[in-house]
Amino acid sequence: MKKTIIIEGMSCEHCEMHTKKELEKIDDIISAEADADQGQAVVEMEKEVADAKLKAAVEEAGYEYIKTV
């Protein structure tokens, strides 16, 4: 199961890695890939993760959560 998170504020590889690490701290997330150029992150999950948890991780990384699609 995958979700795409739309994020504002990432501008470089460091931003991508920081976002990836915060998202991968969440239980049930297998992997996360952030892309600053596209302004998004794609997470692969073992089971459904609440959007609120994804939002909190993005904000903890220091970026603006827009929405999950």
LINPESUL-V194844 format. One record per residue. N is the residue number from 1. RES is the residue in one small letter. SS is DSSP state (helix for helix, strand for strand, loop for the rest). D_FIRST is the distance of its C-alpha to the first C-alpha in Angstrom with 1 decimal. Layout:
BEGIN
<<N/RES/SS/D_FIRST> <N/RES/SS/D_FIRST>>
END
This chain:
BEGIN
<<1/m/loop/0.0> <2/k/strand/3.8> <3/k/strand/7.0> <4/t/strand/10.5> <5/i/strand/13.4> <6/i/strand/16.9> <7/i/strand/19.5> <8/e/strand/23.3> <9/g/loop/25.6> <10/m/loop/24.1> <11/s/loop/26.8> <12/c/loop/26.7> <13/e/helix/25.0> <14/h/helix/26.0> <15/c/helix/24.1> <16/e/helix/20.9> <17/m/helix/21.4> <18/h/helix/22.3> <19/t/helix/19.2> <20/k/helix/16.9> <21/k/helix/18.9> <22/e/helix/18.7> <23/l/helix/14.9> <24/e/helix/14.6> <25/k/loop/17.1> <26/i/loop/14.7> <27/d/loop/14.0> <28/d/loop/10.5> <29/i/strand/9.6> <30/i/strand/9.8> <31/s/strand/10.9> <32/a/strand/11.9> <33/e/strand/14.0> <34/a/strand/16.5> <35/d/strand/18.8> <36/a/loop/22.0> <37/d/loop/23.3> <38/q/loop/20.5> <39/g/loop/20.3> <40/q/strand/16.6> <41/a/strand/13.9> <42/v/strand/10.4> <43/v/strand/8.4> <44/e/strand/5.7> <45/m/strand/5.4> <46/e/loop/6.7> <47/k/loop/6.9> <48/e/loop/7.6> <49/v/loop/9.8> <50/a/loop/12.8> <51/d/helix/13.6> <52/a/helix/17.0> <53/k/helix/15.8> <54/l/helix/14.3> <55/k/helix/17.6> <56/a/helix/19.7> <57/a/helix/18.4> <58/v/helix/19.0> <59/e/helix/22.4> <60/e/helix/23.2> <61/a/loop/22.8> <62/g/loop/25.4> <63/y/loop/23.7> <64/e/strand/23.3> <65/y/strand/20.0> <66/i/strand/20.2> <67/k/strand/17.1> <68/t/strand/13.4> <69/v/loop/12.4>>
END
